[in-house]
């Protein structure tokens, strides 16, 4: 049994900010010519991690809790829609 058969139905989410996601995409592009799915990193799925956005909203608006709750719900929904 080879690595492609083992990882056939497994997707690995790899979260990061925009720079991290760009690096993952670049690594996948450089390996497009590889023969197997594992060598092409086909099982890696880029997912956005909005740490900086959350940090900004938490730092600016900790006293406005209803607004903060709405923003965090939006961020959570955005991440869920992309996965």
N, C-alpha and C positions, 0 to 999 in steps of 0.2 A: 504494500500500500504506500503510495507516494504522498507528498505534501498536498498536491492538488486535490486528491481524493479526500484527505482528512479535512481540509479547509473548504470543501465545496460549498457547503451551506452555512458557513460561518462568516459573518461580517464583523469587522473590528472597527468600532467608532474611535476616531482620534480627534479630540477636541483641541482647539487652539484659537488664538486671535487671528486677525486677517493675515499677518505675516506668517504665522505657523501654518495656516491653511495653504498659503501660497507656496511654501516650501514643500508641503506634502504633494501638491499638484505638480510642482516642478520635478520632484522625484519620480512621480508616476509617469510624467511625460518622457523622461529620459529612459525609462524602461519599457516603452511601448513596443519595441521590437523583440522583446523576449518571448520565448516559446510558451512558457507555462504561466498560468494565472497567478501563482504565488510569486514568481519572479517579476511580474508586472504590477504587483501590489493591488490586484483587482479586489481583494477582500477588505482593503482599507477604505473606510468611508469618512470623508472629512465632515466634521460637524462644527458649527460655529460656537465658540464659547465667548459670551459677551461679558467677560469679567470687568473690562474697563468701563463699559456702559453702566453696569450695576454699581461699580465703585463710585462713579461720578454721581449717579442718582442718590446713592446712599449718603454720600458726603455732602451734597447740596441740600437735600430735602428730608432730613430725619424728623423734623417737626411736623411736616405736612404728611401724616401717615395715610390718609385716604388716597392722595395723589401717588404716593410711593407704592401702595398696594396695587394700584391700577397699572403703574409702570412695570412692576415686577410680574404681574399677570400677563402683560403684553409680551415681555421678554420670554417668559416661559412658553407662551403660545407660539411665538416665533420659532424658538428652538424645536418645539414639538412638531411644527409643520415641516421643518427642514429635514427631520430625521425619518 
